[in-house]
């Protein structure tokens, strides 16, 4: 017997998620061709198993999310709905599926979820790609009378994801992800997926504890190995745009309650972050390519539309070298994350001689995340004053997420770059 009805006014249905299963699905959600969702509950088998009856209830994604998160019960949802339908399917193929509205007249003959009905979050089976999300991030204006700008939303998503990914990373988890999956039209409720739901949840909870006590902030930044400048970027965006961020997990066993970041209470934390002397930077921001001339070659190759394959790039003999030098170009802001060329990269490519290129690159190193962090740690104000041989100590103390030979590769790259560029650093008027 088919569980889902065919050739009815409901159209073609597909299972969205299954919440309870016992000898087949007993409570699940389906979606039709117009993306409408229905929550379905098994009402029982009749006529010696020849007929199965199901209660269908139209639901929004918001209601479905709240039910899965156990913010209210299935019993409450079904008993309060005025739009229930009874769908009867038959094992006899000659009998058509019937659909009838449930009203006060016939509701007594229908089995709805009992008061104690609940689901185990561990047993949820998601079938639609859109159902396989881990967290919901709501971005709203504090006033509630206006919507945040598109730039504010994009910047918030980028910086929030950066902060959480940085806190998820460790030597065994070098490439964590937290990424948007879907967003509800007309709102800024964004569904986020992750490479590791539990690590992401821990990182999010640690982020909340960072903001609880300004007096403990610096100690917690060091304990959790958090880049204070990256965190300040996120809080600045929230504060300047007067935003409220609310984060919920898909199920309550991951985050037991919503996490909130509110613009109102961020000022003292932002001020404290500005004063923090602690220097921590993520390894993804630190290059591991010794040859700056190859970085220039990569940028020019991309301007010409070339693929990042070593067979097509003069002077580069392996794909690993391509990866290292493209990453270095991204660290310098010469390439975007998708390896398209930035304006800075185009300016570099227009420099016709080595001296001009190195002068420009000296400025890029000095103003880069890793250059700034290194100077802050060393207590100097310019590239010219940096000791290139302090790179290993800087990497050991300030760069998170590295181990073994990666430490030496990063340190040797920084040493090589500063030794080369120190003499090309241009003085500016005070």
N, C-alpha and C positions, 0 to 999 in steps of 0.2 A: 504494500500500500504506500502510495506517495504521501509524504508528510505535507508537502506544499500543494495547495490547490492549483489546478491548471484551467485555462479557458474560463476565467471568471472576471468580474469587473475589477478585481484587484490587479489584473495583469500578470506579467511575468515576475515572480518573486525569487529572490536569492537570500540565503541565510546570511545574516550579518554577524551575529554572535550566538553562541549557545551558553546558557547560564546554569542549567540543571539537566542532567541526563540520567535516565534509568531505563534500560532496555529501549533506548532511543531518546531523542530530545523531548523534554517535558516543559521547559521554559526557555524561550529563545527569541531573538529579534530577526526580522526580515526587512528587506528593502525592495521597493518596486522600481520600475524603469524610470520613474520621475524623481527618484531619490527620497521618496517618502518612507518613513520608518514605521513599523508596527511591532509592538511587543506581543508575544504569543504565549498563551498558557494552556496546557493540556487539561481539558475539562473531563475527559474520561473515555473509555471504550464502551460501546453499546452493541446490542444485537450479537452477542457472543464474539465480539471483536471485529465484526464486519463493518462497523462504523466508528470512526474516531471524531470526537468533537473538540474544537479548539476555540478559545476566546482570543479575538484579535482586538488590540487597542492601539489606535494611532498615537504616536509619541514624537516629541521633538528630540533632537540630539541632547539638548540641555536636560530634559527629564530623564532620558536614558542614562546620561552620565551621573545624575544624582542618585538614581536607583542603584547603579553599579557601585557607587561610592557609599551606599547605604545611608544616604542623608534622609531618606524616608523609605517606607516599606512597600513591597509589591502589593500587599493587601490594601494599603491606603490608596495606592495609585489606581488599582482596578476598581475598587468600590466607589471612588469619587468620580470616575470617568463617566461621561454621558454619551460616549461614542463607541461603546463596545459592540462587537459583532460576533456572532456564533457561526463558525465555519465547520461544516460537517463533510468529511471525506469518507469514501466507501471503497471497500476492497473489490466490489463488483464494478468492473469497468463500464458496464452499461448504465450505471447510476451516476448522475452528474453531482458534482459538488454543490452544496447549497450554502447560501449566505443569508443570514437574517439578523436584523438589528436586535440587540438586547435592551429590553425596557423593564419597567417595573412589573409589567404583566408576566414576563417569562424568566426574569432573573433568578427566581427561586428554583428553577430546574437546571441551572448552570452552576458548575463548580468553579469558584474563583479561588485564588491563592488564599490559604488560611492565614490567620493573624501571625502565626509563628513561622511562616515560610521565609526562608532566607537562602542566600547563595554563598558558596565558598569562592572567594576571589581567585584562589589557586586553580579552580576548575573551569574558569571561563575560557572558552575556545573562540578566538577571533578568526573570521574567514575573510572579510573584506579588508583590503590594505589600509583603508581609513580607520578601521577599528583597532589597528595595532599601534596605538599610541600609549605613552606612559604618563605624560603630564599635560595639564591645561594651564596656559598662562594668559591671564586676562589683563590687558593694558587699557586703563581708563583714565580720564581726566578727573582730578580730585573734586571739581565742582559738580560733575555729573551732568552739566548742562551743555557740554560741548564734547567733541571727539578729538583725540590727539591727532596731530598731523601725521602724514605718511612718513615723513623723515624721522619723527620721534619714535614711531612704531618700529621702523627698520633699524634705527640706531639702538633702541632698547633690546630688540631681539639679538642683534649682533653682539652687543657687549654683555648681555645676560648670559648668552651661550658661551662666550669666551671665558667669563668668570667661572661658570660651573664646570666647563671642560677642564680648565686649569686645575680646579680642585679635585677633579676625578682622576687626573693623571698621576701615575706613579711608575717606577721602573718596569713593572709587569703590565702596565696598561698605558702604552705610549700614545695610542691614537683613539681616545674616547670621543664619542660624538653626542651632541645634543642638537637636534635639528627639527625645523618645522615640518609637519606633515600636512595639516589642513588648517584652514581658518574659516570661521563662519562669516558669510557675507553680511556686510552691514555692521559688523562688530569687530572687536580685536580680541576675540577669544581664539587663541592659537593652540592647536594640538601639537605637542612635541614628542618626538621619538628619541630614543637614546640607545647607545651601544651596550649599556649596562644599567638597567633600571635601578638596582639597589645602590650602586655607587653614585649614580646621579642623585638619588634621594638623600643619601648621606651628605653629599656636597651641598645640596640645597638647604638642608637643616643646619649645616655648619655656617652657611652664609647668613642664615637668620641669627645664629648666636653671635656672629661678628658684630651685628648691628644693635645688640641688646644693651651693651655697657661701653660707653666711650672710654672709660678709664682702663678697661681691659683690652681695648682694641689692638694696641701694638703687640702685646703678648700673644694674643690669639692669631694675629696675622703671621707671626713667626711660627707658632705652633702648627697652624694649618698650612703653612707654606704658600701664602696668598700674595700675589703681586698687588701692592697697595695702589699703584697708579691705575691698573686695570679696574680695580674695584671702585676707585674714585670716578673714573669715566662713567661707569654705570650709574652711580649715585648722582653725579652731576646732571646726566640726562633726565633722570627721574625728577630731580629737584627743579631744574630750569623749566621743564615742560609741565610741572605740577601734576605728576602722574601718581596713580595708585597701581601697584602691581600685585596681583593675587595669583598664587600658584597652588593648584590642586593636583593630586595624583589621580590616576584613573580609578584605583581602588584604595580603600581606607587602610589596608594592611601595609601600604608603602609609605604614605604620609598620613598620619592619623588626623591631622587638621590642616586647614589652609595655611600657607605661608604668605605673609603680607609685607611689602616694602612700600612705605608711605612717605610721600614728599615732605609732609609736615615736620617729621622728627629727624630729618637727615642733616640739617645744618651743622650741629656740633660734630657729627661723625665726619662730614666732609672737611671741616676745619681741622680736625685731628689728623685726617689722612694727609692733608697738605703739610703738616708739621713732621710727619713720620720720617725718621732717618733710615728705617729699614729698607733694604734693597733686595727685592726678589723678582726674578724674571723667568718666564717660561722658556724652556729649551727651544720651543718652536720659533722664538724670536731671535735666536742666536745662530749665526752662520757656521758652517763647517766646510768652507771652500777656500783654500789658500790663495788661489790665483784670481786677483781682481780683473785682470785682462780678459779672463774667460767669462766673467760676469758681464763685461761690456759686450763680448761676442754674442752671448745669449740674448741680451736685450736687443741688439741690432738684428739678430736672426729673427726674433719675434716681430719686430717692426716690419720686416719684409714678408711676414706671413708664414715663416718656416715652422715646420713641426719640430717639437722638442725630442728629436731622435738623433743619437750621436752620429749616425751615418750621414746626416745632412748638415753637420756643423763642423766647420774647419777648426782644427786645433783641439777638438775634444774627442777622446778615443773610447769612451765607455758610457753606457746609460747611467751608471751611478754618478759619474762626473756631471752629466746633464742635470740630474736630480739635485745634487749638492749646489751647483752654481745657480740653478733656477731658484732654489730655496734662498740662497744668499741674495739674489736680486729682489726677492719678496721682502726679506729682512730690511733691505735698504729702501724699500718703497718704490722700486723701479718696475716691478711687476705686481699686478693684482693677484689675489688668491687663485683666480682662474687662469693665470699666466698671460693675461692681456697686459699690454704695456701702459703704464701710468704716464701722466704728463712729465713727471720727473725723469722717467726712462727715456722719453722722447728728447728732452733737453740734453741728457747725457749723450745720446746718439748723435746730436748735432755738433758736439765738441770734436774738432778735427785733429787734435794732437794729444799725446799722452799727458802733457802738463796740464792742459785744460780739463781733461777727464779726471785726473787725480785731484785737482783742486775741487772739482764738483763733488767727487766721491768722498773727499775729506769732510765736506759739509754734511753729506748724507750720513756718514758714520757718526759724526758728532751729534746729529739730531735724531738718530735712530733710537729705538727702544733699548737695544743692548748697549749702544754708546752712552746714552744718558745714564743708564743703570750703572755701568762701569765707572763713569766719572763721579757719580754720587757716592758709590762705594769707596772710591779712591780719595774722595775729598778734593777733587780738582774741578776746574771750570772750563777746561778746553782740552781738545785732543792733543795739543802740543805738550801738555803737562802730564799726560798719562805715561806710566811706565809700561811698555809693551810686555815685559816679562812678568807683570803681575796678573796676567790673564788667567793662569791656572788657578791661582788662589781665588780670584773673582768668580770663576766658574764653579769651583768647589763650594764656595760659601753662598753664592747668590742665584745660581741657575738651577732650577728644579727639574726633576724628571730625567736626570742623566746618570749613567753608570759606566764603568769600565773604559773602553777605548773611546767612547763618545766624548768623555770629558777631555781627553787629550786632543781629539780632533777639533773640538770647539776652541780650546785654548790656543792651539797652534795657528788656527785661522785668525783669531783676534790678534795674536802677536804679529803675524805676518802683515796684516792690514795696517796696524798702527805704526810698525817700523817703516813701512812704505809711505804712509800718508802724513806722518808728523810734519815733515818739511814742506808739505803742500797746503797745510792748514793756513787759511788767510786770516789776518788780524782784522778785527772790526773796531770802530771807534767806540769808546766806553760811553 
